[in-house]
Amino acid sequence: MPSKPCPTEHQEAEVLIKWWALACHRWGLSSSMLIHHCNEGIRSLSAASRLKSEGLRPGLPDYQIPVARGCYGSLWIELKRLRNAKVQDTQEAMIDMLRRAGNRAEICYGAKAAIDLITEYLNS
């Protein structure tokens, strides 16, 4: 029997965002509190240069919830697909830097892992 196709990162992100729109209110938060940082994508050299001069940083995780919980200032999530996902060196370095700055920063493989992390974080 053939295995099920692995959802793309985009498909995982859609699941996460749809879940958040329904679930965020249980913590008294707005759907706009899950922020997507658009670092990915292929750009022209001029567009990349312009964005870099405006503060775009390589390796920034995909999502942030700017809500403090426990000893953390905010939650950052790098979302990956379940299979064939590669974490870039710049992503690992940025996650380490965010952690050292007092944030929770994690790599989540799939929407379910991200949902579980968000739920655990916001319930703490």
VOTI-950161 format. One record per residue: x, y, z of N, C-alpha, C in turn; residue number from 1; residue in one letter. Coordinates in Angstrom, 3 decimals, padded with zeros to 6 digits. Layout:
+----------+----------+----------+----------+----------+----------+----------+----------+----------+-----+--------+
|      n.x |      n.y |      n.z |     ca.x |     ca.y |     ca.z |      c.x |      c.y |      c.z | num | residu |
+----------+----------+----------+----------+----------+----------+----------+----------+----------+-----+--------+
|        X |        Y |        Z |        X |        Y |        Z |        X |        Y |        Z | NUM |      A |
...
+----------+----------+----------+----------+----------+----------+----------+----------+----------+-----+--------+
This chain:
+----------+----------+----------+----------+----------+----------+----------+----------+----------+-----+--------+
|      n.x |      n.y |      n.z |     ca.x |     ca.y |     ca.z |      c.x |      c.y |      c.z | num | residu |
+----------+----------+----------+----------+----------+----------+----------+----------+----------+-----+--------+
|  000.849 | -001.165 |  000.000 |  000.000 |  000.000 |  000.000 |  000.900 |  001.235 |  000.000 |   1 |      M |
|  000.663 |  002.194 | -000.906 |  001.503 |  003.388 | -000.961 |  001.271 |  004.284 |  000.265 |   2 |      P |
|  002.332 |  004.952 |  000.674 |  002.208 |  005.852 |  001.829 |  001.474 |  007.126 |  001.404 |   3 |      S |
|  000.852 |  007.764 |  002.401 |  000.148 |  009.016 |  002.136 |  001.164 |  010.095 |  001.774 |   4 |      K |
|  000.808 |  010.991 |  000.869 |  001.735 |  012.081 |  000.546 |  001.945 |  012.982 |  001.762 |   5 |      P |
|  003.137 |  013.474 |  001.885 |  003.481 |  014.360 |  002.998 |  002.997 |  015.772 |  002.684 |   6 |      C |
|  002.231 |  016.388 |  003.593 |  001.789 |  017.764 |  003.338 |  002.988 |  018.699 |  003.173 |   7 |      P |
|  002.819 |  019.699 |  002.352 |  003.867 |  020.699 |  002.181 |  003.893 |  021.597 |  003.416 |   8 |      T |
|  004.945 |  022.397 |  003.529 |  005.010 |  023.356 |  004.637 |  003.852 |  024.351 |  004.534 |   9 |      E |
|  003.507 |  024.739 |  003.326 |  002.377 |  025.650 |  003.120 |  001.075 |  025.030 |  003.645 |  10 |      H |
|  000.851 |  023.770 |  003.351 | -000.359 |  023.101 |  003.827 | -000.372 |  022.996 |  005.349 |  11 |      Q |
|  000.787 |  022.708 |  005.937 |  000.892 |  022.656 |  007.403 |  000.571 |  024.031 |  007.990 |  12 |      E |
|  001.079 |  025.090 |  007.349 |  000.838 |  026.452 |  007.822 | -000.650 |  026.794 |  007.757 |  13 |      A |
| -001.315 |  026.392 |  006.701 | -002.750 |  026.658 |  006.592 | -003.531 |  025.999 |  007.722 |  14 |      E |
| -003.158 |  024.768 |  008.072 | -003.812 |  024.073 |  009.184 | -003.580 |  024.837 |  010.483 |  15 |      V |
| -002.347 |  025.264 |  010.716 | -002.018 |  026.007 |  011.926 | -002.821 |  027.300 |  012.022 |  16 |      L |
| -002.868 |  028.060 |  010.951 | -003.571 |  029.344 |  010.966 | -005.077 |  029.157 |  011.156 |  17 |      I |
| -005.658 |  028.152 |  010.523 | -007.095 |  027.886 |  010.704 | -007.390 |  027.491 |  012.146 |  18 |      K |
| -006.532 |  026.628 |  012.720 | -006.705 |  026.242 |  014.125 | -006.616 |  027.470 |  015.029 |  19 |      W |
| -005.585 |  028.303 |  014.811 | -005.378 |  029.485 |  015.656 | -006.589 |  030.414 |  015.612 |  20 |      W |
| -007.176 |  030.617 |  014.451 | -008.334 |  031.508 |  014.320 | -009.490 |  031.036 |  015.199 |  21 |      A |
| -009.607 |  029.731 |  015.382 | -010.674 |  029.173 |  016.217 | -010.278 |  029.097 |  017.691 |  22 |      L |
| -009.001 |  028.879 |  017.975 | -008.561 |  028.574 |  019.339 | -008.052 |  029.773 |  020.130 |  23 |      A |
| -007.604 |  030.819 |  019.476 | -006.923 |  031.918 |  020.171 | -007.782 |  032.565 |  021.256 |  24 |      C |
| -009.081 |  032.564 |  021.082 | -009.983 |  033.239 |  022.013 | -010.005 |  032.571 |  023.384 |  25 |      H |
| -009.644 |  031.281 |  023.458 | -009.648 |  030.609 |  024.764 | -008.595 |  031.195 |  025.697 |  26 |      R |
| -007.598 |  031.884 |  025.142 | -006.568 |  032.560 |  025.952 | -006.782 |  034.077 |  025.958 |  27 |      W |
| -007.905 |  034.525 |  025.452 | -008.197 |  035.949 |  025.415 | -007.348 |  036.708 |  024.407 |  28 |      G |
| -006.911 |  036.024 |  023.367 | -006.050 |  036.634 |  022.362 | -006.790 |  036.796 |  021.035 |  29 |      L |
| -006.288 |  037.699 |  020.236 | -006.824 |  037.946 |  018.901 | -006.104 |  037.047 |  017.900 |  30 |      S |
| -006.753 |  036.782 |  016.788 | -006.104 |  035.978 |  015.747 | -004.878 |  036.676 |  015.189 |  31 |      S |
| -004.805 |  037.987 |  015.320 | -003.648 |  038.723 |  014.818 | -002.416 |  038.573 |  015.701 |  32 |      S |
| -002.537 |  037.880 |  016.832 | -001.394 |  037.692 |  017.729 | -000.473 |  036.550 |  017.308 |  33 |      M |
| -000.852 |  035.787 |  016.310 |  000.073 |  034.820 |  015.708 |  000.600 |  035.488 |  014.448 |  34 |      L |
|  001.850 |  035.899 |  014.521 |  002.449 |  036.711 |  013.465 |  003.349 |  035.847 |  012.591 |  35 |      I |
|  003.139 |  035.928 |  011.299 |  003.988 |  035.217 |  010.342 |  005.045 |  036.173 |  009.813 |  36 |      H |
|  006.300 |  035.784 |  009.967 |  007.415 |  036.572 |  009.441 |  007.809 |  035.982 |  008.093 |  37 |      H |
|  007.573 |  036.706 |  007.042 |  007.787 |  036.213 |  005.678 |  009.250 |  036.351 |  005.256 |  38 |      C |
|  010.064 |  035.425 |  005.699 |  011.476 |  035.430 |  005.329 |  011.766 |  034.552 |  004.125 |  39 |      N |
|  010.873 |  033.632 |  003.846 |  011.136 |  032.686 |  002.763 |  010.776 |  033.293 |  001.420 |  40 |      E |
|  011.178 |  032.618 |  000.391 |  010.820 |  033.058 | -000.951 |  012.032 |  033.481 | -001.759 |  41 |      G |
|  011.886 |  033.364 | -003.043 |  012.947 |  033.752 | -003.962 |  012.657 |  035.178 | -004.414 |  42 |      I |
|  013.681 |  036.023 | -004.307 |  013.527 |  037.431 | -004.664 |  014.637 |  037.838 | -005.608 |  43 |      R |
|  014.412 |  038.912 | -006.310 |  015.483 |  039.480 | -007.135 |  016.558 |  040.034 | -006.211 |  44 |      S |
|  017.747 |  040.243 | -006.738 |  018.831 |  040.801 | -005.928 |  018.466 |  042.174 | -005.379 |  45 |      L |
|  017.811 |  042.990 | -006.198 |  017.448 |  044.335 | -005.728 |  016.407 |  044.261 | -004.613 |  46 |      S |
|  015.426 |  043.375 | -004.740 |  014.407 |  043.229 | -003.692 |  015.035 |  042.683 | -002.415 |  47 |      A |
|  015.912 |  041.701 | -002.542 |  016.588 |  041.139 | -001.373 |  017.440 |  042.193 | -000.679 |  48 |      A |
|  018.139 |  042.994 | -001.449 |  018.977 |  044.051 | -000.886 |  018.124 |  045.091 | -000.163 |  49 |      S |
|  017.003 |  045.459 | -000.758 |  016.108 |  046.441 | -000.145 |  015.559 |  045.910 |  001.173 |  50 |      R |
|  015.103 |  044.649 |  001.176 |  014.549 |  044.068 |  002.396 |  015.608 |  043.946 |  003.482 |  51 |      L |
|  016.820 |  043.572 |  003.099 |  017.900 |  043.474 |  004.070 |  018.187 |  044.843 |  004.682 |  52 |      K |
|  018.184 |  045.883 |  003.863 |  018.442 |  047.235 |  004.385 |  017.304 |  047.710 |  005.286 |  53 |      S |
|  016.122 |  047.103 |  005.143 |  014.976 |  047.443 |  005.985 |  014.907 |  046.585 |  007.245 |  54 |      E |
|  015.867 |  045.652 |  007.411 |  015.926 |  044.867 |  008.641 |  015.592 |  043.398 |  008.527 |  55 |      G |
|  015.350 |  042.892 |  007.334 |  015.094 |  041.460 |  007.175 |  016.311 |  040.683 |  007.646 |  56 |      L |
|  016.105 |  039.678 |  008.464 |  017.194 |  038.891 |  009.014 |  017.049 |  037.429 |  008.616 |  57 |      R |
|  018.115 |  036.844 |  008.082 |  018.041 |  035.431 |  007.714 |  017.895 |  034.549 |  008.953 |  58 |      P |
|  017.092 |  033.511 |  008.820 |  016.937 |  032.546 |  009.884 |  015.838 |  032.848 |  010.874 |  59 |      G |
|  015.173 |  034.005 |  010.745 |  014.099 |  034.343 |  011.675 |  013.000 |  033.286 |  011.568 |  60 |      L |
|  012.544 |  032.737 |  012.699 |  011.484 |  031.728 |  012.638 |  010.221 |  032.256 |  011.961 |  61 |      P |
|  009.431 |  031.319 |  011.472 |  008.234 |  031.639 |  010.695 |  007.176 |  032.390 |  011.493 |  62 |      D |
|  006.970 |  032.000 |  012.752 |  005.856 |  032.518 |  013.528 |  006.301 |  033.016 |  014.890 |  63 |      Y |
|  005.570 |  034.010 |  015.374 |  005.805 |  034.542 |  016.711 |  004.462 |  034.819 |  017.374 |  64 |      Q |
|  004.372 |  034.477 |  018.651 |  003.257 |  034.913 |  019.489 |  003.888 |  035.809 |  020.545 |  65 |      I |
|  003.692 |  037.141 |  020.427 |  004.350 |  038.075 |  021.329 |  003.625 |  038.201 |  022.671 |  66 |      P |
|  003.551 |  037.082 |  023.379 |  002.875 |  037.010 |  024.667 |  003.834 |  036.341 |  025.646 |  67 |      V |
|  004.075 |  037.001 |  026.774 |  004.956 |  036.435 |  027.796 |  004.231 |  035.339 |  028.570 |  68 |      A |
|  004.973 |  034.297 |  028.869 |  004.476 |  033.220 |  029.728 |  005.657 |  032.707 |  030.539 |  69 |      R |
|  005.445 |  032.546 |  031.840 |  006.506 |  032.040 |  032.704 |  007.741 |  032.918 |  032.591 |  70 |      G |
|  008.856 |  032.297 |  032.307 |  010.125 |  033.028 |  032.203 |  010.421 |  033.482 |  030.776 |  71 |      C |
|  009.484 |  033.307 |  029.853 |  009.714 |  033.642 |  028.448 |  009.016 |  034.935 |  028.046 |  72 |      Y |
|  009.669 |  035.691 |  027.182 |  009.096 |  036.935 |  026.685 |  008.111 |  036.731 |  025.560 |  73 |      G |
|  008.344 |  035.714 |  024.733 |  007.441 |  035.404 |  023.629 |  007.766 |  034.009 |  023.107 |  74 |      S |
|  006.909 |  033.519 |  022.215 |  007.086 |  032.199 |  021.611 |  007.381 |  032.367 |  020.130 |  75 |      L |
|  008.417 |  031.677 |  019.665 |  008.805 |  031.683 |  018.252 |  008.766 |  030.249 |  017.738 |  76 |      W |
|  008.228 |  030.074 |  016.534 |  008.095 |  028.742 |  015.936 |  008.654 |  028.740 |  014.521 |  77 |      I |
|  009.561 |  027.827 |  014.275 |  010.007 |  027.534 |  012.908 |  009.237 |  026.292 |  012.484 |  78 |      E |
|  008.327 |  026.447 |  011.536 |  007.463 |  025.354 |  011.091 |  008.107 |  024.638 |  009.916 |  79 |      L |
|  008.176 |  023.327 |  010.015 |  008.711 |  022.481 |  008.948 |  007.686 |  021.417 |  008.599 |  80 |      K |
|  007.807 |  020.893 |  007.400 |  006.951 |  019.771 |  007.030 |  007.445 |  018.519 |  007.746 |  81 |      R |
|  006.634 |  017.476 |  007.740 |  006.951 |  016.270 |  008.500 |  008.153 |  015.504 |  007.949 |  82 |      L |
|  008.293 |  015.487 |  006.645 |  009.401 |  014.721 |  006.035 |  010.187 |  015.643 |  005.114 |  83 |      R |
|  011.456 |  015.286 |  004.922 |  012.346 |  016.005 |  004.001 |  012.518 |  017.477 |  004.359 |  84 |      N |
|  012.458 |  017.788 |  005.638 |  012.623 |  019.176 |  006.087 |  014.061 |  019.381 |  006.540 |  85 |      A |
|  014.643 |  020.479 |  006.104 |  016.020 |  020.793 |  006.477 |  016.031 |  022.108 |  007.253 |  86 |      K |
|  016.713 |  022.088 |  008.382 |  016.881 |  023.297 |  009.178 |  018.196 |  023.936 |  008.736 |  87 |      V |
|  018.122 |  025.184 |  008.342 |  019.306 |  025.910 |  007.885 |  020.161 |  026.338 |  009.088 |  88 |      Q |
|  021.460 |  026.490 |  008.849 |  022.365 |  026.958 |  009.907 |  021.922 |  028.313 |  010.445 |  89 |      D |
|  021.447 |  029.191 |  009.559 |  021.001 |  030.520 |  010.005 |  019.775 |  030.411 |  010.913 |  90 |      T |
|  018.924 |  029.415 |  010.656 |  017.743 |  029.209 |  011.495 |  018.158 |  028.715 |  012.876 |  91 |      Q |
|  019.085 |  027.770 |  012.923 |  019.563 |  027.262 |  014.211 |  020.222 |  028.372 |  015.015 |  92 |      E |
|  021.010 |  029.209 |  014.357 |  021.691 |  030.312 |  015.041 |  020.685 |  031.324 |  015.575 |  93 |      A |
|  019.675 |  031.649 |  014.795 |  018.667 |  032.615 |  015.227 |  017.856 |  032.058 |  016.394 |  94 |      M |
|  017.494 |  030.794 |  016.332 |  016.752 |  030.167 |  017.427 |  017.575 |  030.213 |  018.709 |  95 |      I |
|  018.850 |  029.917 |  018.605 |  019.732 |  029.993 |  019.771 |  019.779 |  031.415 |  020.321 |  96 |      D |
|  019.900 |  032.402 |  019.452 |  019.947 |  033.794 |  019.874 |  018.635 |  034.220 |  020.553 |  97 |      M |
|  017.510 |  033.804 |  019.991 |  016.222 |  034.136 |  020.594 |  016.080 |  033.502 |  021.977 |  98 |      L |
|  016.546 |  032.273 |  022.120 |  016.503 |  031.612 |  023.426 |  017.368 |  032.346 |  024.445 |  99 |      R |
|  018.565 |  032.725 |  024.044 |  019.464 |  033.442 |  024.954 |  018.883 |  034.803 |  025.351 | 100 |      R |
|  018.012 |  035.356 |  024.526 |  017.379 |  036.642 |  024.825 |  016.124 |  036.491 |  025.691 | 101 |      A |
|  015.813 |  035.266 |  026.121 |  014.699 |  035.058 |  027.035 |  013.395 |  034.639 |  026.401 | 102 |      G |
|  013.447 |  034.138 |  025.175 |  012.246 |  033.680 |  024.478 |  012.225 |  032.162 |  024.393 | 103 |      N |
|  011.073 |  031.626 |  024.151 |  010.969 |  030.210 |  023.811 |  010.970 |  030.136 |  022.295 | 104 |      R |
|  011.864 |  029.365 |  021.733 |  011.974 |  029.236 |  020.280 |  012.172 |  027.762 |  019.962 | 105 |      A |
|  011.323 |  027.224 |  019.099 |  011.338 |  025.786 |  018.797 |  011.121 |  025.539 |  017.313 | 106 |      E |
|  011.609 |  024.405 |  016.868 |  011.332 |  023.902 |  015.526 |  010.216 |  022.886 |  015.676 | 107 |      I |
|  009.155 |  023.048 |  014.903 |  008.020 |  022.138 |  014.946 |  007.865 |  021.465 |  013.596 | 108 |      C |
|  007.814 |  020.155 |  013.616 |  007.626 |  019.380 |  012.401 |  006.147 |  019.049 |  012.262 | 109 |      Y |
|  005.455 |  019.857 |  011.485 |  004.032 |  019.680 |  011.249 |  003.182 |  020.575 |  012.125 | 110 |      G |
|  001.967 |  020.821 |  011.645 |  001.028 |  021.699 |  012.351 |  000.665 |  021.156 |  013.718 | 111 |      A |
|  000.513 |  019.846 |  013.842 |  000.137 |  019.273 |  015.141 |  001.181 |  019.583 |  016.187 | 112 |      K |
|  002.453 |  019.467 |  015.846 |  003.509 |  019.783 |  016.809 |  003.456 |  021.254 |  017.205 | 113 |      A |
|  003.186 |  022.136 |  016.248 |  003.080 |  023.566 |  016.541 |  001.864 |  023.851 |  017.421 | 114 |      A |
|  000.754 |  023.221 |  017.130 | -000.458 |  023.395 |  017.933 | -000.223 |  022.918 |  019.361 | 115 |      I |
|  000.411 |  021.766 |  019.506 |  000.714 |  021.242 |  020.840 |  001.629 |  022.192 |  021.604 | 116 |      D |
|  002.639 |  022.732 |  020.934 |  003.567 |  023.666 |  021.572 |  002.849 |  024.944 |  022.007 | 117 |      L |
|  002.057 |  025.524 |  021.119 |  001.324 |  026.751 |  021.446 |  000.397 |  026.516 |  022.632 | 118 |      I |
| -000.314 |  025.410 |  022.607 | -001.242 |  025.084 |  023.688 | -000.496 |  024.951 |  025.012 | 119 |      T |
|  000.597 |  024.237 |  025.009 |  001.389 |  024.054 |  026.219 |  001.939 |  025.385 |  026.708 | 120 |      E |
|  002.457 |  026.199 |  025.784 |  003.038 |  027.493 |  026.143 |  001.999 |  028.430 |  026.748 | 121 |      Y |
|  000.859 |  028.564 |  026.093 | -000.147 |  029.512 |  026.560 | -000.861 |  029.040 |  027.820 | 122 |      L |
| -000.856 |  027.740 |  028.066 | -001.461 |  027.208 |  029.295 | -000.521 |  027.281 |  030.483 | 123 |      N |
|  000.744 |  027.624 |  030.250 |  001.709 |  027.637 |  031.368 |  001.643 |  028.917 |  032.169 | 124 |      S |
+----------+----------+----------+----------+----------+----------+----------+----------+----------+-----+--------+
